[in-house]
Amino acid sequence: MKPLRQPRRPSRRPERTEVRRLPDRREVWVRPVHPADAGPIAGGFALLNEEEVRRRYLHPVKSLDPAYLRRLVNPEPGRSFAVVAAEPLPPGQALVGALARLSRDPDGDGAEFAILVSHFLAGQGLGRLLMDRLVEWARANGIRSIRGDVLEDNVPMLALCRLMGFRTERKTAPGGGLVRVVLDLDAPRKRRMPRR
Ligand SMILES: CC(C)(COP(=O)(O)OP(=O)(O)OC[C@H]1O[C@@H](n2cnc3c(N)ncnc32)[C@H](O)[C@@H]1OP(=O)(O)O)[C@@H](O)C(=O)NCCC(=O)NCCS
């Protein structure tokens, strides 16, 4: 068994709040999820389209299960982390437009991510920003690799993963192909190519 890696002290805390002006001029706060976000996240779910829900959950979902939502907004310290992009208002009042989550494996040094940037905010760099924040948290918490399962027709997510240096492994699932994407955090970081 590989020895557990000592958590690295990050230069900036992954749990910080960052104010971002998006290309469409909207301002968002990129910050850790807060228990008071539960209502806005549940309400915002109703505004998502079927395709983004399918891509996020890999199957149709009509509403968020209350127990799942409770876990989502109350990450267990050291075991899971969730970051949101929200309106610049206190949690509970702010609409939440994007959320990314990382859950550490119970018995290892890997972790699984999930992300959704709603179509209201997509294409403005938040997917990359939130994924980078998950990677920062993973590195700071001694995680060696992060992974996710992505539908093979999910071109935006696969492109984002490629950009970040994830490797891919083909998987199959009932009703459609899945690709497992894995980022080894011991590997050298990939440089971002300039925007076309
Ligand atoms: C995939 C997703 C997270 C991307 O978020 P986003 O905020 O739109 O992404 P960004 O603006 O940060 O784009 C980062 C990179 O992703 C890729 N990308 C994003 N949208 C793309 C699109 N429509 N087509 C192709 N590539 C795309 C590009 O490489 C882009 O880099 P570039 O802008 O330098 O070209 C978002 O579309 C989403 O949440 N989709 C639905 C849920 C989902 O698929 N979740 C993943 C399963 S866990």
PDBQT file of the ligand as one rigid body, heavy atoms in Angstrom, charges set to zero:
ROOT
HETATM    1  C1  LIG A 201     -18.742  21.030 -18.791  1.00  0.00    +0.000 C 
HETATM    2  C2  LIG A 201     -18.972  22.343 -18.041  1.00  0.00    +0.000 C 
HETATM    3  C3  LIG A 201     -18.637  22.130 -16.560  1.00  0.00    +0.000 C 
HETATM    4  C4  LIG A 201     -18.057  23.427 -18.629  1.00  0.00    +0.000 C 
HETATM    5  O1  LIG A 201     -18.210  24.603 -17.861  1.00  0.00    +0.000 OA
HETATM    6  P1  LIG A 201     -17.929  26.060 -18.502  1.00  0.00    +0.000 P 
HETATM    7  O2  LIG A 201     -17.971  27.040 -17.414  1.00  0.00    +0.000 OA
HETATM    8  O3  LIG A 201     -18.847  26.271 -19.630  1.00  0.00    +0.000 OA
HETATM    9  O4  LIG A 201     -16.439  25.851 -19.053  1.00  0.00    +0.000 OA
HETATM   10  P2  LIG A 201     -15.344  26.994 -19.270  1.00  0.00    +0.000 P 
HETATM   11  O5  LIG A 201     -15.976  28.225 -19.797  1.00  0.00    +0.000 OA
HETATM   12  O6  LIG A 201     -14.515  27.096 -18.041  1.00  0.00    +0.000 OA
HETATM   13  O7  LIG A 201     -14.472  26.352 -20.434  1.00  0.00    +0.000 OA
HETATM   14  C5  LIG A 201     -13.255  25.663 -20.152  1.00  0.00    +0.000 C 
HETATM   15  C6  LIG A 201     -12.902  24.803 -21.333  1.00  0.00    +0.000 C 
HETATM   16  O8  LIG A 201     -13.855  23.759 -21.515  1.00  0.00    +0.000 OA
HETATM   17  C7  LIG A 201     -14.029  23.501 -22.907  1.00  0.00    +0.000 C 
HETATM   18  N1  LIG A 201     -15.397  23.846 -23.300  1.00  0.00    +0.000 N 
HETATM   19  C8  LIG A 201     -16.321  24.500 -22.568  1.00  0.00    +0.000 A 
HETATM   20  N2  LIG A 201     -17.488  24.587 -23.264  1.00  0.00    +0.000 NA
HETATM   21  C9  LIG A 201     -17.272  23.960 -24.439  1.00  0.00    +0.000 A 
HETATM   22  C10 LIG A 201     -18.106  23.669 -25.556  1.00  0.00    +0.000 A 
HETATM   23  N3  LIG A 201     -19.405  24.047 -25.597  1.00  0.00    +0.000 N 
HETATM   24  N4  LIG A 201     -17.587  22.969 -26.592  1.00  0.00    +0.000 NA
HETATM   25  C11 LIG A 201     -16.302  22.542 -26.555  1.00  0.00    +0.000 A 
HETATM   26  N5  LIG A 201     -15.462  22.782 -25.510  1.00  0.00    +0.000 NA
HETATM   27  C12 LIG A 201     -15.946  23.481 -24.466  1.00  0.00    +0.000 A 
HETATM   28  C13 LIG A 201     -13.043  24.397 -23.629  1.00  0.00    +0.000 C 
HETATM   29  O9  LIG A 201     -11.835  23.662 -23.755  1.00  0.00    +0.000 OA
HETATM   30  C14 LIG A 201     -12.876  25.543 -22.661  1.00  0.00    +0.000 C 
HETATM   31  O10 LIG A 201     -11.647  26.220 -22.805  1.00  0.00    +0.000 OA
HETATM   32  P3  LIG A 201     -11.548  27.508 -23.787  1.00  0.00    +0.000 P 
HETATM   33  O11 LIG A 201     -12.651  28.429 -23.358  1.00  0.00    +0.000 OA
HETATM   34  O12 LIG A 201     -10.188  28.017 -23.508  1.00  0.00    +0.000 OA
HETATM   35  O13 LIG A 201     -11.754  26.980 -25.155  1.00  0.00    +0.000 OA
HETATM   36  C15 LIG A 201     -20.462  22.811 -18.206  1.00  0.00    +0.000 C 
HETATM   37  O14 LIG A 201     -20.755  22.859 -19.566  1.00  0.00    +0.000 OA
HETATM   38  C16 LIG A 201     -21.458  21.919 -17.506  1.00  0.00    +0.000 C 
HETATM   39  O15 LIG A 201     -21.659  22.035 -16.309  1.00  0.00    +0.000 OA
HETATM   40  N6  LIG A 201     -22.159  21.011 -18.224  1.00  0.00    +0.000 N 
HETATM   41  C17 LIG A 201     -23.263  20.232 -17.692  1.00  0.00    +0.000 C 
HETATM   42  C18 LIG A 201     -22.878  19.287 -16.555  1.00  0.00    +0.000 C 
HETATM   43  C19 LIG A 201     -21.703  18.435 -16.902  1.00  0.00    +0.000 C 
HETATM   44  O16 LIG A 201     -21.476  18.065 -18.040  1.00  0.00    +0.000 OA
HETATM   45  N7  LIG A 201     -20.949  18.039 -15.867  1.00  0.00    +0.000 N 
HETATM   46  C20 LIG A 201     -19.799  17.184 -16.049  1.00  0.00    +0.000 C 
HETATM   47  C21 LIG A 201     -20.057  15.783 -15.565  1.00  0.00    +0.000 C 
HETATM   48  S1  LIG A 201     -19.375  15.547 -13.950  1.00  0.00    +0.000 SA
ENDROOT
TORSDOF 0
